[in-house]
Every structure is written in structure tokens, then in C-alpha cells.
């Protein structure tokens, strides 16, 4: 007999032979251990398969949009950069993306730690995505699941394991308990994108050799372990900032570079490869002929060297896909002029090719300018990478955020308590002054505490309280509420029974909504689910209040009070991400569209943004900087290439 044993802290599956001690075979003990270990092993396989499916679905969409909603790829090449000591074994000297593949290169490494560097727009993120999708597509049952993490979102003072768990929760709706279980066993492989984006460059544009956040991140990555071995990971960074870190004043190697890792640099795209790519993308060969002939006959010209990055090649293919004169590119003989030409036309061309009349290019440019400025300044690195509608309300100074929090709570208090003095009472109102005052103060205190709660819980959705999804949980909630109601009703009357039942149901009801869905929530699903769940919870509480209030008010007055207090409950007690989103729309109604999430979805569909869980990212930081620096679109999207 054999026993499969899952080693805690690692991901290796080992075969352990049964033993015989002094001629006595401990069958029952081994059998019990076997069942326990087999159950844990099967659970880990099931969870990793589910997570891999979620990641694959989300990142395939991002990969497709990075290609300009096309299937043609550029055959990138990369070269190994020699490292003085502490380099991963089995690193080959060179490779091609479409030939042997980055997957083969990476899986041969020991340990599997890889740094991918290159110039701006060289295709580092594309290689990381290609590797991520290949690892998922070819993964074995015991292999870890690769997960993409933008480095700009990571505070290195937070342990990498904790950041991984939170990333799984926020982007893929993965429960913390499951995420922690997988991370502790090394079943999540971090693919970290953009080490250079963690710190601002120097004023002259050169990389900052101090780069405190990047150095702290390298130290944390060098402390990353799976069991007794260095933890596998993939890291991308621009080449010059990575070299600046290695040559900076810090003498601790753990803060200078990634140890026990292979380092490859993405080569510039050669003119024949650029020509082959644009030829495959060009549907009107006659219109494209001047640019294609230039690349074919003058491979070493300034224009050919400018078109040596996948980002610019994708821009050219997108901007001139349906209209325009690609010969304009030949006349742009500097990087600044070429980028100005292409980026100015990118939004109009993308909107035109989408054949969608929902938003015009000028309005889209203005709104994207506001969102680009939210992520970071035009002349510096982004302070965050993802636009999360539920988090936009935090924009501004700390004082403004605190003021906004208090304003939202006070807005709720405007609806409820004054009503108590307006409606006619069956008995002297003075008898209720003290309880009303105490209740108001308690409500304000609880509301202030509740302001922070929705950011620490999982998305709320009614789907997970459906009887056919979790019948035992549903019966437990209903049974508990009914039991409490009958007990109270038998002693104090049916009104108090209904009130206590509904009041007891609300906390249990909300607690059940903190169960994560089994798929990746979009921003629209998250906000709608939260709004619907909150509305139902408030109505349940209102029913209980109407029942007990009918003892002091007329029936129609009690119902009116219950409806008004439902609004109060939403603002003061139960309002979550949906409330903060509505507040942001109100305060920024002149600068963003009223249906902001619908606009973000549209922008992702046409290719201006890409989805990442319940948030959105610009396709490239160069596009974000251009939009942040230009409040208005150039007239007609036309810029002369001089």
C-alpha cells in the first residue's frame, strides 16, 4: 500500500510507504491518515483548478486587448543578461516568443525565478501574460496558479503573502480563507509587473537609484520562500531602472537585485519582424505601401528604429487600421513627434473602429483625462494602477475624505429622527424624547464605524442566500429568526415579535452576503449586487419597524415612517460600495459621466482600457500620461508630423 502525503508549506506530492514496527502493522492509523491526507489533497486540486479557470478567463481577455483585439503577435526575442553569482540554473542564452516559447525557458530554470527587463513599450507585460497563460494551459494538478500583480499597488511593508491573499479577494472574489490556504502551500505563483513604477524617477527623467519602495520590494521578494527553497516568481521592470538598483548606494544584495533568478532582456523588434507584423495587420495594402516599403528597404532608418517596440507597432496598426495615411509615420523622425502623432489619434481611431455611437471621441477623451489624473500625474509615475469605481470616493486629501465620510452619515440622519416629531402620536411625545436621542447617538456611532467595514468584506450578493444554492444555511437563518420571533411574540405581542425577528434577520442576512461569488465580479455586478442586497436588508428592517410603530402611530403613518427610515438605514448603517460610488458621482457630476461604470465598460470593450477584476487599467502607462497631460483632445485628432 502507498499513502499520498501533501507536505505543508510546499506543493510536492510524495509517496510514503507503509511501515511495520516490530512486526506489528498499524493499518487503522495509516488508513485514517490516508483518508485525511487524500481529502486535503483533493481539496487543493479542486481549489487550484477553480482559481486557474478564473485567472485564465480574466487574463485571456487582457491579452486579446493588448494585441489590439487581433490575433496577430510579434515574434519577440530576448537575451540572457549575465549575473555575477546567485543566478538560476539552466538559463539559456536566448529565446524567441513564438518559436520555443517563454514557457519552455521558464520551466527549465531552477529555481523558477525570472526577471524580464526591457525598454519602455518593449513587450515586458506581453511576455508576462504569455507566460502566465501558458503556465495555466500546461499546468499539472500539483503546479501553482500564476497570478498577475501590478507592483505599483503593493506596499512592501505588507508581507507578500498577505498582498497575494488580498489580490485574490479583490480581483477574483476569492475568499481569504481559501487564498491563505493556497498561498501558505506555495500554490500561487506571483507574476509581478512593473518594479520600475513603484518610485518616481529623478527630475531629469533618469531612474532614481535610491528607489526606496523598489528596494524594499526586492528585499521582500528575496525573502519569499516555499518550504525550504526560494519561492518561484516572475518580475518585470524597465532595464535602466533595474540596473540603477543594482548600482545604487545600497550594498545589501537582497535590496539590489533578485537573487537566484535568471535575467533576460527583451530585444528591440527588428525591422523584418515589424514589417511582417504590420503586413499581416494591414488589410488595405495600397494605403499602407509607403510605410511597408520604407521598413523593407531601409531597416536601419530612424523610423525603423522608432518602430522597434510592440507598443508603437500596436499603436500604428490601430490608428491606421481603417483610415488615415500611414505615410505620416515616415515623416515623424523623433520619438516625441511619433508618440504625439499616434497618441493624439488613438482615442478617435479606437472609437471610430468600434462603430459605437454611445460616446463620441471628444467626450471620451475628457472623461479619460479625469480618470488618468486620478491614477497619477502626467509627469510622474502612477500612484495606483487600477480604477476601482467603489474606491473613487477616496480621491482627495485625507481631510476631504474624512469630511466626506461625516457628510454621508449626516445626510442619512436628515431623514429619520425629525420624522418622529412630525407624525401624530397616540401618547405624549415627551415620553419618547430620551429613547429617540439615545437611538440617534447610537446610530451615528455605528454609522461612523460602518464606514470602514465594506472595504474589509467580500462583495455582497443575493445569489448566495438563494435556498437552492445553500439550503441548510437558508433554513438555519429562517429557523433562527422564526424561533426568536415566536419566543418574543408570545411574551410581548406579535408586533414586537415581528420587529425582533426582522432585526435579528438583518445581521445574519448581511453576514451571509460576505460570501464571495464563484466568478470574477465586474464593477457593475459588484455595485448592483451591493445595492440590491442593501435595499433588501433595509426593507427587512423597515417591516419590523412598521410593525412595532403601528402601536404608537396610525397604520399609514407607521408605513410612512418605515419607508423614510429605510432611506436613513441605507445612508447610516448598511450603505457599502454602492453608496460611496453614488457619492463620487454626485461630487464629480461635472467632470465624469453620470453612468460612469457603463462608460468604463464601453471603454474596455473598445480597447481604451482593460478589465482587472472589478477595476480597470489603461492599456499602457504612456497612454495614461498623454491623457493626463491633455484635458482636451486635439482638433479632429489631427497632429502634424514635423
N, C-alpha and C positions, 0 to 999 in steps of 0.2 A: 504493500500500500504506500501511497505517497500523500503528502499534505502540502497544499499550496499555502505559502505564507507571504503576507504583504508586509514588508518592512516599513515601520513607521518612520517618517522623515525622508523616505526615498520613494522610488517608483519601481524597484526591481521585484520581479516575481521569481521566487526561488522554490526549488523542490527540496523538501526536507523528508528524509527517510524516517519511518517509524523505528523506534529503538526498543531494545529488550534489555531490561535491567535485572541481572541475577536470574535470568531465566523466566522472569515474570513479564508478560506483555500487558502494557497498560492500555488496552483497547478503548474502554469508555472515555478515558481522559483525552486520548488522541482524537476520538470521534467527536467529542464535544468541541474541542479546539478547532477541528476541521470545519465544523458547521459554522462556528463563529467567524473564522477567517474567510471562509468561502462567501459568507454573507457580506462581509466588508469589501471583499474583492469585487463581487458582482455589483455592489453599490457604486464603487469607484468607477467601474467601467460604464455603468449607466449614466452617471453624472457627467463624466468626461465626454461621452458621446453626445449628450444633450447640449453641453456647453459648446462643443466643437461645431455642432449644427447651427447654433445661434451666431457664433463668430463668423462662420463661413458665409452665412446669408447676408450679414451686415457688411463684411469686407469685400465680398464679390461685387456688391453694388458700388462701393467706393472705388474699387479697381476699375470697373467699367467706366465710371465717370472721369477718372484720371486719364483714360485713353480717349477722352472727347466723345464718349458714347459711341465708340467704334470698337472693332476687334483687332485692328492692326497694331502691332507692337514694334518698338525699336529694339534692335538687337544690341543691347548694351554690352560693353566689355569692361572688365575690371582686372586690376593688377594687385598682387600682394605687396604690402609695404613691410619691409624688413623691420623687425622689432628687436632691440637689444635685450634679450632674455625674457623669460616668462611669457613665451608665445605658445599658442595651442599647437599640438602635434598634427601632422598630416595635412598641413595647409599647402595647397597647390599654388604655383606662381601666378597663374592667370586663369580666367574663365570667361565664358560668354553666357548671356542670359538665356538665349533661345537655343543654344547648342546643347552643352552638357547640363546646364541649369544650375542655379544657385542652390537648389535643394541638395544636389549631389555634393557640392562643395561644402555645404554646412554640415551635413550629416557625417562627413568623413572626419571632422575635427574632433579632437579630444583634449580638453573638454569642449563642448559645443558652445563656444563663446566667440562672437563675431562682431567686429566693428566695421561699419561701412561708411566711408567718407567720400567727399567729392565737392565740386564747386556748387554754387547756388543753381538750382534747377537741373542738376546733373542726373537726377533719377534715383536718389537715395531712397525716398519713400516708395517709389515704384518697385525697387528691388526688394525692400522690406515686405511690401504687400505680396509680391510674387512668392517670396519665401514662405510667408505666413500661409497663403492659400495652398501651396504645395505641401507644406508640413501637415495641414489638416487633411488634404486629399489623400496623402500616402501614409497617414499615421496608423500605427499599430494599436492594439487595445490598451497597451500599457504606456504609450507615449504621452507626453504632456500636450496640453492645448495651447497654442500660441495666441497671445492677446496683445493688440496694439495699444501702446500708451504714449500719448504726447508728453514729452518731457517738461514742457512749459507748465503743465498742470500739477507737477509733483513738487511738493515741499520736502526737500531732503531730510528735514528734521523728523518727518513721519517715516517710520520703517517701510521698506519696500513692500513687505508682505501686507501691511495694513493698507497701503495705497492700492495694491492689486485687488484686495477684497473690495475696497470702495469703488474701484473702477468697474469691477464685475457687477456690483449692485447698481451703480448709476447708469451704466451704458447698456447692460444686458439684462437688467432686472433680476440678477442672480442673488438669492438670499445670502446674508452674511454668514450664516452657519455653514452652508454648503461651500461658499467661497473660501472660508477659513480652512475647512477640512481639506479642500483640494490644494490650496497653497501650501499648507503645512507638509503635505506629502510630495511636493515638487511636481504637481500635475498641471501647473500653469506656467507657461514659458513666456516671460516678458519680452516684447518687441518694442524697444524704447526709441521713439522717433524725435530727433531734434535736440541733441545735447547743447548745440550752439545757441538755441533760442532761450535758454534759461537766464542769460545775463545780457545786459546792454553792452554793445561794443563801445570802443573809445570814441571821442568826438570826431576824430578824423576818419572813422569808419573801420579802423583796424581792430582785430579781435582783442578783447581785454584779457591779458594774461592772468590777472587776479581771479576773475570769474568765480566768485565765492560759491554761488549755488551749484555751478557745474562741478567744481572740485568736491563739494560735499556729496554730490550725486555719485561721482566716481568712487569716492570712499565707500559709500553705501553699497554700490554695485560690486566692489571688490570684497565686501564682507558678505555678499549673498552666497549662501550655501544650500545645497540639497544633500542632506545626510552629512557625510564627511568630505564631499567633493565640492569644488567650485560650481555654483549654480549656472545652468545654461541660460543664455540670453543673447539678444541681438540689439545692437546700438548703432544709431545713425547720427552723423554730425558733419558739418562742413569741414573741409580738410584743414584750412588755415586755422580756425579756432581750436581744432584738436591738437595741431602742432604747437599752438601757443600755450595750451595747457601743459604739454609735455616739457616745454622750455621755460615755464614760468618760474617765479621765485620759490615756490613750494618744493621742498626736497623730498617729501614723502611720496614714494612711487604710487601708493594707493590713491593719491589725490592728483596724479599727473596723467595717468592713462589706465585703460582697462587691462588688468593682468590676466595671464593665462588665456589670451584671446588672439585670434587671427585678425589682421587688419588688412582690408582691401580698399583700394581707391577706385571709384568709377571713372573710367576714361571719358574724355570728350567724344561726342558722336562724330565719327569720321564722315567726310563728305559723301562717299559712296553709300554708306548706311542711311544718311539723311536723305539722299536722292531716292533711294529705294523706298523709304517710308513715305515721303511726300508723293511719289509717283503712284503708290498704292492708294493713297488717300484722295488724290486728285481725280474727280470724275469728269471734269472738262479739261482735257489735256491741252487744248489750244490756248485757253486762257492762262494756264499755268506754264506754258512752254518757256517764256523768258527766264523765269526763276529756275526751272529744271535744267535748262541748257547752261545757265550760269554755274550751278552746282556741279554739272557733269564736266564742263570744260575748264573751270577754274577752282579746283578743290582747295587751293591754299589762299584764296582771296579773303579779304576782311569779312565779307558777308558769309562765306562758308564757315569761317571760324566763329562768327556770331551765332550761326545756326548749329552749334555743336552741343546744345543741351536739349534734352527731351521736352522741357517746359516751353522753350521758344518754338520748337518744332510743332508742338501741340497747339500753341497759340496761332501759328501761321496756318495750320491745317483747319482750325476752327474759324478764324476770322475770314478766310477766303474760300471757305467751303462752297458757298452758294453764290457769292457775288464779290465784286471788288477786283482789283488788279494786283495779282501777286508780284508784279514787276516793281511795285512800290518798295518791296523788301530789298531789292537790289540797290536802290538808291539810298537806303539807310546804312551809313558806313560806320556808325558807332553804336555801342550797346545802349547808351542812353536814348538815342534817337529811335532805335529799333523798338525798345521797350515802350517808349512813349507812343509810337505808331500803333503797335499791336494792342496794348492795354486800353488805349482810348477807343479802339474799335471792338474790343472783345465783348463788352456787355451788349451793345446794339446788335452785333452779329449773332450772338447767342440767342437773344430774344427773337430776332427775325427768323432764325432757323427753327425755333421751337414751334412756330406757327400758332402761337397762343396770343390771343388778344386780351388776356386778363389784365396784364400790366404793360405799360409802354416802357421803353428803354430809359427815358429821362427820369421817370418816377422811380424805377428800379435802382438807378444809379444813386439818386438822392437818399433813398432808404438804406441802401447798402453802405453808403458813406457813413451814416449814423452808426450802424452796427459795426463797421470796421473800426471806427474810433472808439467804440466800447471795448474792443479787444486790445487796443494798444495804439500808441502814437504812430504817425506816418513815418517819422524819422528814427524810430527805435524798434526794439523787439516787442513782440506781443506780450502782454501781461497775463493773458489767458488765451486758450486756443479754441474754445468751444462756445458758441452762442446757445445758452440754455434759456428758453423763454421763462421758465419758472424762477430763474435766478437773476433776471434782468433788473428786478426792482432794487437790487443791492447797488446799482450803479450810483456813484457819487461818493462824497466824503462820509466818514463814519458818523459825524453829527447829523448829516442829512438822512442817513439810513435810520438812525435812532429816532429822529423826528418823524419819519415816515411810519415807523412801527407804531409809535404812540398815536399818530393821526388815524391810522386804520382802526385801532381799538376804540378810540373816542368816537369815531364815526358810527361804530356799532352801538355805542351807548346812547346815541341820539334817538334811537328808535324805540327801545323797550321801556325803561323806567318812567319817562314822562307820561306814558300811556296809563300808568297806574293811578295817576291823579286826575285823568280826564274822564275815564269811564265811571258810570254811576255804580256805587257800592250798595249792598244790602245792609251793611252795618257801618259804623263810624270809621272813616278813613284813617283817623289818627291811630287806630289800633294796628294799622299795617305800616306805619312810617318806619318804625325801628327795623322790622324784618326786611323791608324793601331796601333800606340803607345798607344793612349788613349784606344782603344779597348783591347789591350793586358793587360794593367794595370787593367782595369775594370774586365776583365776575370779572372785574378789572384786573385783579391779581392773577387769576387763572388765565385770562386772555394774554397778559404780558408773558407768562411762562409758555403759553401755547405758541407764541410767535416763532419760537425756535424749533418746535417739535417736528413740523413737516419736513425739515431738511435732514432729519436723522432717521426717518422711517421710510419704508418702501412705498412705491406708488399704491394708491388706494383704488380699488376697482370692485364693482358689484359682482363681477363674474365669479369670484371665489367664495361668495356666500350662497350661490345657487344650490338648491337641495340636491340636484343630480350630480354636482361636482364633489361635494363633501357632505353626504347625508348625515353622518354621525355628528359632525360639527353643527350642522343646521339644527338637528334635533336637540342637541345639547343646549344651544342658545335659546331655542323656543321653549324647551322644557324648563330651563332655569328661570326665564322671565315669567312664564306662566305660574310656576311654583311660588315665586316671590309675590306675584300679583294676588293669587288666591289667599296666601297667608296674610298679607296686609289688608286685602279687601274684606276678609272675614272679620277682622278686628276693628277697622276704621271706616268701612264703607267702600262701595265699588269705585267711587271717584278716586280715592287715594290708592286703591289697588291698581287702576289703570295708570295713574301718574307714576307710581313706583315701578311698575312693570316697564313702562317706556323709558324711564330714567335709567333703569338697570340694563335695558337692552342696548341703549346707545353706546356706552363704553365697550361692551362686549362686541357690538356690531362693528365699531371702528377698529377694535383690536384685530378683528378678523380680516379687515381690509389691508392690514400691513403685511399681507402675504403676497410675495412677488408673483407676477404672471409668468407663464411658461414661454414667453416670447419676448422679443425686443420691443419695448414700448416706444412709439414715436411721440414727439412732443404733443401732438393733437390728442392721441389716445391717453397720455398721462393727464393732461389738463381736463379733458372731458370726463375721464373716469373719476378724477378727484372731485370735480364739480358735481357730478351726479351722486356720488357717494355722500358728499357733504350735504346735498339737498335732501336726500332720503333720511340721513341721520337727524337733520334739523326738523323735518316733518314728523318723525317718530317722537321726538321730544315735544313738539308742539301739540300732538294728540294728547299726550299725558298732561300737559299744562292746561289745555282746554277742558279736560275732564274735571280737574280739581278746581279750575277757575269758575266753572259753571255753578259752584256752590256759593260764590260771592257775587258773581255777575249774572246778568241775563245771558241766555244761550248765545244770541248773536254777538253780544259784547265779548263773551269768552272766546268765541271763534276769532273775532277780530284781533283780540289781544294775542291769541296764539299765532296768528299769521304774522303780526308785527314782530313778535318775539322770535319767530323763525329767522327773520332777517337779522335781528340782533345776535342770535346764536351763530349765524354764519360769519358775521364780522368779528365777534368777540371770542368764540370758543372753537368752532370747527373749521374755519377758513384755513386752507392749506395753500399749495402752489397755485391753484386757480385764483384765489383771492389776490395773491401777490402779482400774478400776471395781469389781472384786471386793473390793479392799481398802477402798474407800469404803463399800461395803455392810456389810462386817464392822464397821467402826468406828462406823457410824451406824445399826446394826441396830435400835435402839430408837426412832429418830425418822423413818426413811423405810421404805417398803415393801421387802421382800426382792426383789421383781420391780419394781425402780424404773423401768426402761425401759418395761416393759409398762404401768405406771401413767401415765408421761408420754405414751405413745402414746394411751392411753384419754383422758387429759385433753385432748389435741389433737383427738381425734375428736369429743368432746362440745362443744368450743368454749371450754374454760377457758384453753388455751394455743394457740399456733400454731407450726408447724414452721418451722425455718430451717436447711436442710441437715441436719447430724447433731445439731442442738441444738433448743431450744425457748424460746419467749419468751411472757411474759404478754401478754394481749391489749392491755392498757393499763397505763401506769405507776401510775395511780390504783388499779387493782385490785391491783397488786403491793404498794403501800404499805398498803392496807387489810389484806391478808392478813399482811404482815409485822408489823403492829401488833396483830393479834388471834390469839393462839395457839389459841383455841377458838372454834368457831362459836357465834353466839347461839342460845339455846334455840329449836329449831324453825325457825330462820331468821327469827323474828318480831321486828321492831323497830317500836315505835310511832312514828308521825309526829306529833310535837307541835309 
